[in-house]
């Protein structure tokens, strides 16, 4: 636990700056697309594909996204999810602007964005400035296990199990006095060597 607190002192300003970047970004559409691509794929490869989609103006033009997605697993299914998101985007954006509660918004996204579970919904919401939603990917679960927050990494994350671990993560965050969204990026940095998305 002490090594996390020490590492946080080194990374704190960088993390705060990155989170401020997220809050200031209003590019919701491509951020949402990014979080569709990330499951079981690297964030770097996913973001590289998003930059290509931005270049060809996927949001506003008739573009087959499959041609621009590289290094991302299940790219055919994810391309379909991107097209569905594009069709529903005005409806989703309207709810994003009107639902103020983060938990309620996460539930809405899980139900309405194909390819989103609680993890992807939390990831997207964190990346647009929401707080206290866990992004339980393998990096986070591994670090929660290492710090005795959980006893084992579950083989699957049912909603019940997700909320249970999220609550433990919040308690741990409170105990060591590091906000959960900061801890998320800190753990990611420990595992990958960078603070990215």
C-alpha positions in Angstrom: 0.0 0.0 0.0 2.8 2.4 0.9 4.4 1.9 -2.6 1.1 3.1 -4.2 1.1 6.3 -2.0 4.7 6.9 -2.9 4.1 6.4 -6.6 1.1 8.6 -6.4 3.2 11.5 -5.1 5.4 11.2 -8.3 2.4 10.9 -10.7 -0.2 13.0 -9.0 0.3 16.2 -11.1 0.4 14.2 -14.3 -2.8 12.4 -13.4 -4.6 15.6 -12.4 -3.6 17.2 -15.7 -4.8 14.2 -17.7 -8.2 14.1 -15.9 -8.5 17.9 -16.6 -7.9 17.1 -20.3 -10.7 14.6 -20.2 -13.1 17.0 -18.5 -12.3 19.7 -21.1 -12.9 17.4 -24.1 -16.3 17.7 -25.6 -15.6 15.1 -28.4 -18.2 12.7 -27.0 -18.8 10.8 -30.2 -15.3 9.6 -30.9 -14.7 9.0 -27.2 -17.7 6.7 -27.2 -16.4 5.0 -30.3 -13.0 4.5 -28.6 -14.6 2.7 -25.7 -16.4 0.4 -28.1 -13.1 -0.7 -29.6 -11.1 -1.2 -26.3 -12.5 -4.5 -24.9 -9.7 -7.2 -25.2 -7.7 -4.8 -27.4 -4.9 -2.3 -26.6 -5.9 1.3 -25.9 -3.2 2.5 -28.3 -4.4 0.3 -31.2 -8.0 1.4 -30.5 -7.1 5.1 -30.4 -5.0 4.8 -33.6 -8.1 3.4 -35.3 -10.2 6.3 -34.0 -7.8 8.8 -35.4 -8.2 7.2 -38.8 -12.0 7.3 -38.5 -11.7 11.0 -37.5 -9.6 11.7 -40.6 -12.3 10.3 -42.9 -15.1 12.0 -40.9 -16.9 8.8 -40.0 -19.3 10.8 -37.8 -20.7 12.8 -40.7 -20.0 10.7 -43.8 -21.0 7.3 -45.2 -17.9 5.3 -44.2 -17.5 1.6 -43.6 -15.5 1.7 -40.3 -14.2 -1.8 -40.7 -11.7 -0.6 -43.3 -10.1 1.7 -40.8 -9.9 -0.5 -37.7 -6.5 -2.2 -37.3 -5.0 -4.3 -34.4 -8.4 -4.5 -32.7 -10.0 -7.8 -31.8 -13.5 -8.6 -33.0 -13.3 -5.7 -35.4 -16.2 -6.9 -37.6 -18.6 -6.9 -34.7 -17.2 -3.7 -33.3 -17.6 -2.0 -36.7 -21.3 -2.9 -36.5 -21.6 -1.5 -33.0 -20.0 1.8 -34.3 -22.5 2.1 -37.1 -25.4 1.4 -34.6 -23.9 4.1 -32.3 -23.8 6.6 -35.2 -27.5 5.9 -35.9 -28.5 6.4 -32.3 -26.1 9.2 -31.4 -28.5 12.1 -31.2 -30.8 10.1 -28.9 -27.7 9.1 -26.7 -26.3 12.6 -26.7 -29.7 14.0 -25.6 -29.6 11.7 -22.6 -26.0 12.4 -21.9 -26.9 16.1 -21.6 -30.0 15.6 -19.5 -29.1 12.8 -17.0 -27.0 14.3 -14.3 -26.5 11.3 -12.0 -23.4 9.3 -13.0 -24.8 5.9 -11.9 -28.1 6.5 -13.8 -26.2 7.6 -16.9 -24.0 4.4 -16.7 -27.2 2.3 -16.6 -28.6 4.1 -19.6 -25.4 3.5 -21.6 -25.2 -0.2 -20.7 -28.8 -0.5 -22.0 -28.5 1.6 -25.1 -24.9 1.3 -26.5 -24.2 -2.0 -28.2 -20.8 -3.3 -27.0 -20.9 -1.5 -23.7 -20.8 -3.3 -20.3 -20.4 -1.5 -17.0 -16.6 -1.3 -17.7 -16.9 0.4 -21.1 -19.7 2.8 -19.8 -17.6 3.7 -16.8 -14.5 4.2 -19.0 -16.4 6.6 -21.3 -17.9 8.5 -18.5 -14.6 8.9 -16.7 -13.1 10.2 -20.0 -15.7 12.9 -20.1 -15.2 14.0 -16.5 -17.5 11.8 -14.3 -16.2 10.6 -11.0 -16.3 7.4 -8.8 -17.2 4.9 -11.4 -14.9 1.8 -11.5 -13.3 0.7 -14.8 -12.7 -3.0 -13.8 -10.3 -4.1 -16.5 -7.5 -6.6 -16.0 -5.0 -3.9 -14.9 -7.3 -2.7 -12.2 -8.4 -6.1 -11.0 -4.7 -7.3 -10.8 -3.8 -4.3 -8.7 -6.8 -4.7 -6.5 -5.8 -8.3 -5.8 -2.2 -7.3 -5.2 -3.4 -4.8 -2.6 -5.8 -7.3 -0.9 -8.9 -5.3 -1.9 -10.3 -8.5 -3.5 -9.5 -12.1 -2.7 -9.4 -13.3 -6.3 -10.0 -12.1 -9.9 -13.5 -13.3 -10.8 -13.8 -15.4 -13.9 -16.8 -13.3 -15.0 -18.2 -10.0 -13.9 -21.9 -10.1 -13.3 -23.5 -6.8 -12.5 -23.8 -7.9 -8.8 -20.1 -8.8 -8.7 -19.1 -5.6 -10.5 -20.9 -3.4 -8.0 -19.5 -5.4 -5.1 -15.9 -4.9 -6.3 -16.6 -1.2 -7.2 -17.7 -0.6 -3.6 -14.5 -2.3 -2.3 -12.5 -0.2 -4.7 -14.2 3.0 -3.4 -13.5 2.0 0.2 -9.9 1.4 -0.5 -9.7 4.7 -2.4 -11.1 6.5 0.7 -8.8 4.6 3.1 -5.6 5.6 1.3 -7.0 9.1 0.4 -6.5 8.8 -3.4 -9.6 9.4 -5.6 -10.8 6.4 -7.5 -10.4 8.0 -10.9 -6.8 8.9 -9.9 -6.2 5.4 -8.7 -7.4 4.0 -12.0 -4.8 6.0 -14.0 -2.2 5.2 -11.4 -2.7 1.5 -11.7 -2.7 1.8 -15.5 0.6 3.7 -15.3 2.1 1.0 -13.1 1.1 -1.7 -15.5 1.8 0.0 -18.8 4.4 2.7 -18.0 2.1 5.5 -19.2 -0.9 7.5 -18.4 -3.0 7.4 -21.5 -6.8 7.0 -21.7 
